Amino acid sequence: MFIDSHCHFDFSYFDGKRDSLMEQLAALNINKLIIPATQKNAWLTISKLASEFNNLYYSLGIHPHFLANFQPQDLYLLEKSLSNKETNCIALGEIGLDKRIDTDLAIQEDVFIQQLRIAQKLNLPVILHIVKQQGRVLQILKQEKFTQGGVYHAFSGSYEVATEFIKLGFKLGIGGVITYPTANKTRETIGRVPIESLVLETDAPDMPLYQQQAKNNSPINLLTIFDVLSSFRSESKSCLATQIYKNTETIFSLNND
């Protein structure tokens, strides 16, 4: 069995396709999806969607790409929503820092830190979005004494960086990036880290796979990502699949729902 730990199932691309897609996923033994929130306006939609399918889980948070209309009271609403959350709301995210976007990094950091504090207070793991800010995110996590762990979404990078996040209780989200032949450093890293540190994700409908014909990604591609991952891991496919499933259940407490 498999879990897609990061799928934007609420995006409009999936409108009119969700029922048939869920049937296809069940036939492929992809039996759980986690929907990470990106902005306040989507929180209610995501929670309603997750209530329609008993194998959907979700997180709530404010992504750095969606800070243009941010208001301080959004953090109050986030904490209130997470304090009164349903059992299938299992994390805070996705949150983080992104050097590529125009939003001032000082603003990004402030919102990121405030959300970390909410997660710490409510004993929730977080889903991290990090682009060219790995060192700064590590510094903030240590400064805040953050202990709830979570997932480093769309991990790419060195073994040394991966190890630092793993030490802080984070799993590495392994997605379509590893299907690209140029991702040598990331492949080498993923081949070396402990099996207990890995979770699978697609980021669908974003992050298309190498030489993918369709414009949009799909959670069905989780199996392709898994096959590529297994090609540079020493474990058997059965062992790898079982442990990754367990990793995802553990970090998000899915086995306690």
Secondary structure, 3 states (H helix, E strand, C coil): CEEECCCCCCCHHHCCCHHHHHHHHHHCCEEEEEECCCCHHHHHHHHHHHHHCCCEEEEECCCHHHCCCCCCHHHHHHHHHHHCCCCCEEEEEEEEEECCCCCCHHHHHHHHHHHHHHHHHHCCCEEEEEECCHHHHHHHHHHCCCCCCEEECCCCCCHHHHHHHHHCCEEEEECHHHHCCCCHHHHHHHHHCCHHHEEECCCCCCCCCCCCCCCCCCHHHHHHHHHHHHHCCCCCHHHHHHHHHHHHHHHCCHHHC
